[in-house]
Amino acid sequence: MAVATLRAIAPAAAQLADRTRHQIAVRLLPFLFILYIVNFLDRTNVAFAALGMSRELGVAHSKENLLGKDVQVIHALSASPAEIQMLAKAGSTISVSPGTELRIGYGFTKVSQFLDAGILVGVSVDNTVLAGDANIFSILKLVREIENARSHDEFKMSARRALELGTIEGARSLGIDDRVGSLKPGKRADLIMVSTQQTNMGRFYRSVAHAGRVYSSGKR
């Protein structure tokens, strides 16, 4: 009896599964298409830079007043010295995400060059699909190690400076430092406590690893 019942409902179950898969695929198509377009445009920008066209594009953006304090440029890996100056003059900010930039071979971030030009810089995860996780500590560590390696100086960027880029400097780059980014009366923030008893988070020398870090805001 049970076998007969299973045989009777098997076709209906298979049809239901097919319809479900189809519905899921239809809903995912727009999202996948957007990802494809974003990836294509990002790679096109890299190709332009390789062809020496990046500077011309930057000049065009500057002339058309497309840059300003309300514009945040993402990655900016191919930015030339002239383009960096354009961004600084316009007051635009930059968000870097070395976790994904290194993962897909786009190149090394130019944090020191941006900071030296007076540009506000923030650090982001970008996306967990490429980064693998949302561990901002590992990303801040990458920022520091890249800058130290570039300058051949172990102490080029301090741990405290890297922490600032992930907190108050990131908030300033977004224009929300009056609300988040540091622990001050009147600001709102969600906090995390870091246990220095864990081996991977231990404080073995002078550092700021014990400091609480603001990484998101809310009304709670």
N, C-alpha and C positions, 0 to 999 in steps of 0.2 A: 504493500500500500504506500509506504513512504517513498520507495523508488519511483513508483508511478506518479506520485505527487510532484517529486522533484523534476521528473521529465516534463511534466505539464507546465510547470512555472519557469523552467529554464529559458525558453525562448523569450518570454516576457521580461525576465531579468536581464537578458542579454540586450534586448531592445532598449530598456531603461538605461543601462550602462552606456550604450552608444549615444543616446540622446544627451545624457549628462556630460559625456566627453565633448560632444559637439557644442553644447552650451558653454562649457568652460573655454573651449578653444575660441569661440566667437567673442567672448568677453575679453580674452587675453590679446586678441589680434591688435586692437588699437594701441594697447600698452607696448606690445612688442614693436609695432611700427614706429612709435615715438622713440623707443630706445635705439632703433636702427638709424633714424634720422639724426638723433643727437650724436651717436657714434660717428656717423658719416661726416657731419659738420665739424666735429672735433678733430677728426683725422684730416679733413680738408684744410683746417687751419694750420696743422702741423706741416702739411705739404706746401702751403703757401710760404711758411717760414723757411722751409728748405729751399724754395725757389727764390728767396730774397724778396718776397712780396709783402712780408709782414710789416715792414716799415711804411710802405705805401698805404696799407690798410689803416695803420695807426694814424698816419697824417690825415687821411680822409676822415676818420672818426673825430679827430681834433678839430678840423676845419668846420665840420658840420655840427659842432657842439654836442656830440653824442656822449662826451665824457663829462663828469661832474661829481659833486659830492654825493649825489643820489645813485651813483653807479658803482657796483662792486664787480671787479673783474675776477673771474675764477681761473686758477692755475697760473696763467701768464708765463708759462715756461719758455715760450719763444720770444718774449718781449726783449727788444733791443735796448741799449742804453738810452737812445733817443725816445723810444716809446715809454720807458720808465719815467723819464723826465716829463713827458706829456701827462702821464697819469698823476704824477706828483703835482704838477702845475694846476691840473683840473680839480685836484682834491679827491680823486677816485680812490677807492680802497681795493685791497686784493685779498682773496681767500686762497690759501694753499692747502693741498691734501696729499702730502708725500706718500701716504700709505697706498693710494691707488695710482698715483703718478709713477711710482717706481714699479708697481705691479704690472702695468701694461707697457712699460718701456717708453713713456713719454719724455723722460728726462729728469734732471735734478731741479728742485725749486731754487729760487734766487732770493731767499728771505733777506739775507744781509744787504743785497743790492737795493731791495725795496725799502728796507728800513733806513739805510744810509741816505736814500733820496727823500726821506720824510714821509713815506707812504704808510698808512695804517694797515697792518697785516693781521689777519685772523687765520686760525687753523681749523680745518674741518675734517670729518671722517670721509666725506664725499658720498659713498654708498657701501653698504656691507656686502653687496654681491662681489665687488672687486676687493675691498679691504679685508673681507673675511670675518670681521667683527667690528664692534664700535668701541674698541679700547683706545680712548683718547690718550692715555698715558704712553702707549707704545708709539702713537703717531707723534706726540711731542718729543719723544726720545729720538725718532727719526729726524725731525726738524733739527734738533741739536747736533746729532751726529753728522748730518749732511753739511751743515755750516762749519763744523769743526774740521771735517775732511777737506772741504773746499779751501779753507785757509791754512791747512797743515798746522793747526793750532788746537791743541786739546781743550783749551779754555776760551776759545772764541765766543761761544755762547754758553752762558751759565744755566744751571738747572732752573734758577729763579726766573731768568729771562724767558726760558721756554714755557714755564708755567704761566707767566704773564700773557704770552701770546695765546694761550689756550683759555684765558679768563678775561681779564679786563681789556686787553688789547683787542681781543675778538669782539667784545661788546662795543668798544669804540669804533671798530671798523664797520659795525652795523648801525651805529648811531643810537644805541640803546644803553650806553654806559651809565645813564642817569637812573636806570632801573635795575640792571644786573651787572655782573662782572667782578664785583668785589663785595666784601662783607662790611657794609656800612648801614647805620640806622636809616630807615626809610626805603631801602632797596628790598626787592623781593628775590628769593632764590630757593631752589631745592638744593640740599647739601648731601654730600656723601662722606662717610667716615672711612678713612684709610687705615687699615690695621697694619702697623709696621712689624707685627710679629710674624707675618707671612714671609717666607723666604724670598719671594720675588718682589716684595715691597719693603724689605728691611732697610733701615737707615743705618748704614755702616760708617758713614763719614758725614761731614757737614753738608746738609742738603735741605731742601724744602719738601721732602717726600712726605713729611708728617702734616703738611698744611691741608686743610679742607679745600676742595676745588669746586667752584660753581660751574655746572655744565648745562643747566637748564633752568628755566624760570616758570613760575606759576603763582596762583593765588593761594595755594595751600600753605 
